[in-house]
Amino acid sequence: MDWDFEAEVFQWRGPAPYFFTATPEDVDAFLRDHLVELTYGWGVIPARVRIGDTEVRTSLIPKDGVYLVPLKVALRRPEGIDDGDVVRVHLSVGD
C-alpha cells in the first residue's frame, strides 16, 4: 500500500536526537486494521519512505495512537530537511 502526504518534521530530543513525521489519520487507521499482516513485532512496521529524490527503508513506530516515520540522516541530509520543515512524504508498506 502507498500513500503521499505532507507532514511537519519534529525532533525528539533524547540521548540521541532523532527526527520524525507522523502519519495522517487515514494511514493510521489502515495500519491499525492490517497490523497483524504488516508488523514484525511490537507494532513496528517495515516501510519505504521517499522525500524528494531520496528513498530509504525504515520502520514505522507506534506512539500515542499514531505512527511515527523516522527520518534517517541518509534521507534528511541530501534533501536538506530540518526540524519544523513541512515535507511531502511517499510511504510504502507491505512490499
N, C-alpha and C positions, 0 to 999 in steps of 0.2 A: 504494500500500500504506500502511496506517495501523497505528500501534501506540500503546498507552498504557502508560507505565511510570513508576516512581518512581526518582529518582536524586539523588545528593548534588551540590550545586553546589561547584565549586572554582575558585580564582582562579589564573591564570597570571600571574606577576609578571615582566613584561619591561619594555621601554622604554614600552610602552603596556599596562597591566594589562588582562586580559580574563577573563571568567567563562565557564565551560563546565559541561556534564554529559557523562557518557559513556553511550553506548547499551549496552543489555544484550546478552549473548552471542547470543541468538536473532535480534536485529535485526542485529548484526554479520554473522552467518552469511548472512542473506538479502542484505544489501548486497554482501557479497563475491561471492556466487553470481550476482548480477544487475548487477555493476558496469559491464559494457560498455554495457548499455542505460540506466543511470542517470547515469553521470558525464559531465561536460563537459570533463574533463581532470584529470590529476594525482590521480585518485581522489576528487576533490571531488564531492559530490552535492548538487544543489539540493533544498531541503526547506521545508516549512512547519512551524512549531513553535507550539503553543499551551500556555500555562500559565495557569491561571485563566481570566479573560475576555480575555486579550491574545494575539493571534496575530501572528507576523511571518514573513517569508520570510528564509531564511538558507541557508548551505551547510554540510553536514557535512564535517568534516575528518578524514582518516585519520591515526591516530597510534598507533604501537606495537600494532597488531593490533585496535584498536577505533576507533570513530568518535566524534569529539567534536562536541557540539552547542553552538555558540556562543550565548551568551545576551546579546543586544544590550541596550543601555540602554533602548531602546524597549519591551523586554519586562520587564526587571528592575525598572525604576522604578515602573511602575503596579502591579506585583504585589508590591512590597516584598521582592524577592529579594536575598539576600546570601550571601557565602561561608559554606559549611557547612550551608546550608539543604537540606532534602530536599523536592523538588518533584515534582508529578505532571505528566508531560510527555505531550502528544499530538503525535506526529510523523507527518508525511505526506511520502512521496516518490513520484516517478513521475507527477505530475499533468500 
